[in-house]
Amino acid sequence: MSYDPFSVPDDLKSPDAVPTSETNDAPASKPLHSLSGVVVATFLGTPIAGSIVIALSLWRLGRKTAARFVVGGIVLVTSCFFAALFFLPENHPAGRAYLIPQLVIMYMLGKQS
């Protein structure tokens, strides 16, 4: 059984929705971002950039509240993280040591969304 984290849950689908295979039309929404896109955005930017990629996928699926929650939560957590780094000693390796956990956390969050 394959699990697609970016598919619309059955309880959120409208009862009068017709599957795209029956209408012979292409889906109206643009393709969703992959998990590798989330990891690359997090690596090149910050977790905020990765959360924006996740939020774009959620927004296209119609889960606008979840998209706002993801971005707001990550902005809050990242702000707290940067504030904590501000008070650490200058030669503390925290900025480099937390890169891999940030990538793993954003990958897992993208998988759950």
The 8 nearest C-alpha neighbors of each residue, nearest first, counted from 0:
[[1, 2, 3, 4, 6, 5, 8, 110],
 [2, 0, 3, 4, 6, 5, 110, 8],
 [1, 3, 4, 0, 6, 5, 110, 111],
 [2, 4, 5, 6, 1, 110, 7, 0],
 [5, 3, 6, 110, 2, 112, 111, 109],
 [6, 4, 3, 7, 112, 56, 31, 60],
 [7, 5, 3, 4, 8, 60, 2, 9],
 [6, 8, 60, 9, 5, 11, 12, 61],
 [9, 7, 11, 10, 6, 12, 5, 4],
 [10, 8, 12, 11, 7, 13, 6, 14],
 [9, 11, 8, 12, 13, 7, 14, 6],
 [12, 10, 9, 8, 13, 7, 62, 61],
 [13, 11, 9, 10, 14, 8, 7, 16],
 [12, 14, 16, 15, 11, 10, 9, 17],
 [15, 13, 16, 12, 17, 11, 10, 9],
 [14, 16, 13, 17, 12, 18, 11, 9],
 [17, 15, 13, 14, 18, 12, 19, 21],
 [16, 18, 19, 15, 21, 22, 20, 14],
 [19, 17, 20, 21, 16, 22, 23, 26],
 [18, 20, 22, 21, 24, 23, 17, 26],
 [19, 21, 18, 23, 22, 24, 17, 25],
 [22, 20, 19, 18, 23, 17, 24, 16],
 [21, 23, 19, 24, 20, 18, 17, 25],
 [24, 22, 20, 21, 19, 25, 18, 26],
 [25, 23, 22, 19, 26, 20, 21, 27],
 [24, 26, 27, 23, 19, 22, 20, 28],
 [27, 25, 28, 24, 19, 29, 30, 23],
 [28, 26, 25, 29, 24, 30, 19, 59],
 [29, 27, 26, 59, 30, 60, 31, 25],
 [28, 30, 31, 27, 59, 26, 56, 32],
 [31, 29, 28, 32, 56, 59, 26, 33],
 [32, 30, 56, 29, 33, 59, 5, 55],
 [31, 33, 56, 36, 30, 34, 52, 53],
 [34, 32, 36, 35, 31, 37, 109, 56],
 [33, 35, 37, 36, 109, 106, 38, 32],
 [34, 36, 38, 33, 37, 39, 106, 32],
 [37, 35, 39, 33, 34, 38, 40, 32],
 [36, 38, 49, 34, 40, 35, 39, 52],
 [39, 37, 35, 41, 36, 40, 102, 106],
 [40, 38, 42, 36, 41, 37, 43, 35],
 [41, 39, 49, 37, 43, 48, 38, 42],
 [40, 42, 49, 45, 46, 38, 44, 39],
 [43, 41, 39, 40, 44, 38, 45, 102],
 [44, 42, 40, 41, 39, 45, 48, 38],
 [45, 43, 41, 48, 40, 42, 46, 47],
 [44, 46, 41, 47, 48, 42, 43, 49],
 [45, 47, 41, 49, 48, 50, 73, 105],
 [46, 48, 50, 45, 49, 74, 73, 51],
 [49, 47, 51, 45, 46, 50, 40, 44],
 [50, 48, 41, 37, 40, 46, 52, 51],
 [49, 51, 53, 47, 52, 70, 48, 54],
 [50, 52, 54, 48, 49, 53, 55, 70],
 [51, 53, 55, 49, 50, 54, 37, 48],
 [54, 52, 50, 56, 51, 55, 109, 57],
 [53, 55, 66, 51, 57, 56, 52, 58],
 [56, 54, 58, 52, 53, 57, 51, 59],
 [55, 57, 31, 59, 53, 54, 58, 32],
 [56, 58, 54, 60, 62, 59, 66, 55],
 [57, 59, 63, 55, 61, 60, 62, 56],
 [60, 58, 56, 61, 57, 55, 28, 62],
 [59, 61, 57, 58, 62, 7, 56, 6],
 [60, 62, 58, 59, 63, 57, 7, 64],
 [63, 61, 57, 58, 65, 60, 64, 66],
 [64, 62, 58, 66, 65, 61, 67, 57],
 [63, 65, 67, 66, 62, 68, 58, 61],
 [64, 66, 68, 63, 67, 62, 69, 57],
 [67, 65, 54, 63, 69, 64, 68, 57],
 [66, 68, 64, 70, 65, 69, 71, 63],
 [67, 69, 65, 71, 66, 70, 72, 64],
 [70, 68, 66, 72, 67, 71, 65, 73],
 [69, 71, 73, 67, 50, 72, 68, 74],
 [72, 70, 68, 74, 69, 73, 67, 75],
 [71, 73, 75, 69, 74, 70, 68, 76],
 [72, 74, 76, 70, 75, 71, 77, 47],
 [75, 73, 71, 77, 72, 76, 47, 78],
 [74, 76, 72, 78, 73, 77, 71, 79],
 [75, 77, 73, 79, 78, 74, 80, 72],
 [78, 76, 80, 74, 79, 75, 73, 81],
 [79, 77, 81, 75, 80, 76, 74, 82],
 [78, 80, 82, 76, 77, 81, 83, 75],
 [79, 81, 77, 83, 78, 82, 76, 84],
 [82, 80, 84, 78, 83, 79, 77, 85],
 [83, 81, 79, 85, 84, 80, 78, 86],
 [82, 84, 80, 85, 81, 86, 79, 87],
 [85, 83, 81, 87, 86, 82, 80, 93],
 [84, 86, 82, 83, 87, 81, 88, 80],
 [85, 87, 84, 83, 88, 82, 89, 81],
 [88, 86, 84, 85, 89, 91, 83, 93],
 [89, 87, 91, 90, 86, 85, 84, 92],
 [88, 90, 91, 87, 92, 86, 85, 84],
 [89, 91, 88, 92, 87, 93, 94, 95],
 [90, 92, 88, 93, 89, 87, 94, 84],
 [93, 91, 95, 94, 96, 90, 89, 97],
 [94, 92, 96, 95, 91, 97, 84, 87],
 [95, 93, 92, 96, 97, 98, 84, 91],
 [94, 96, 93, 92, 97, 98, 99, 91],
 [97, 95, 93, 94, 98, 92, 99, 100],
 [96, 98, 100, 95, 99, 94, 93, 101],
 [97, 99, 101, 95, 100, 96, 102, 94],
 [98, 100, 102, 101, 97, 103, 96, 95],
 [101, 99, 103, 102, 97, 98, 104, 96],
 [102, 100, 104, 98, 99, 103, 105, 97],
 [103, 101, 99, 105, 100, 104, 38, 106],
 [102, 104, 100, 106, 101, 105, 107, 99],
 [105, 103, 107, 101, 106, 102, 100, 108],
 [104, 106, 108, 102, 107, 103, 109, 101],
 [107, 105, 103, 109, 104, 108, 38, 102],
 [106, 108, 110, 104, 109, 105, 103, 111],
 [109, 107, 105, 111, 110, 106, 104, 112],
 [110, 108, 106, 112, 107, 111, 53, 105],
 [109, 111, 107, 108, 112, 4, 106, 34],
 [110, 112, 108, 109, 107, 4, 106, 5],
 [111, 109, 110, 108, 4, 5, 57, 53]]
